[in-house]
């Protein structure tokens, strides 16, 4: 198969769809891989690094899109990209369609087959292609919170871990999944006072055992969320409903009761955000203030550490990408985990939660593939 890797064009996105090491695996499997010139510069990979493993360098994204049967990316296609997609072409990347009607319409119009990293599953019911970036984002969330808490950034002027004799910051993590666990791990390591809120009692038990009593756990109710948020110095929004828009758990009316200069870090912003006052920001301008509360809502947090992120992502996506390259759309029909990743096929939405979030018709894969 002809596999294409365009350079990422979203603001301050430095990751790359395939590292040279991953390209080597595709080439060894008999595939031709075409990479846009300088696509790997953000991770320190030169064009010659790709040539040395058998990749072909093309001078423009237009050439990559026009000559490829499958496009492998990191972030969702931008308007200038989705208009280059075509029928029977496979797109394999993060999509996050639920809050993005324009992108959904663009992909539907193209007729392409779009498989979303974030909804591909595994045998354990997990999301193996989302997990590595969730790990990175969770850890980065605490770095972002620490910066935003500084007085010069509008925050409360707190050091997350405090110092002897001085109270540390109070961190509340809403959501006990991969993002929340890694955020809590970083916060505990810094010496913060940490509470994790989740609606799953079994998961709260697991977290209690994992952290050996170093975090507080609370079952998620309106009351518990309000109590913890009002007393928090930092709130990490780490809630995920696979494929669907994130629920709004912190309402605008709650901000007035929070500590002035407190920080909200919305890691769920790719799925619309779990704070009512959230809107996407960039690494260049990561924060804004609403009613005295600092919001950090960067939509591609792992892009700040592209070398780590690209390697971790490629480790996870490689077997799925090779399956698609080897078998094309048949791999989707044969593999239940790739089937779960299918969001768009031949002008139809094939992921029910996305269709429901966007208010568009849903087509089961059997109907869309007929």
Beta strands, then each sheet from edge to edge (+ up, - down):
strand 1: 2-5
strand 2: 32-36
strand 3: 56-58
strand 4: 70-72
strand 5: 90-93
strand 6: 113-116
strand 7: 170-174
strand 8: 193-198
strand 9: 216-219
strand 10: 234-237
strand 11: 263-266
strand 12: 287-290
strand 13: 293-296
strand 14: 342-345
strand 15: 348-349
sheet 1: 3+ 2+ 1+ 4+ 5+ 6+ 14- 15+
sheet 2: 9+ 8+ 7+ 10+ 11+ 13+ 12-
end
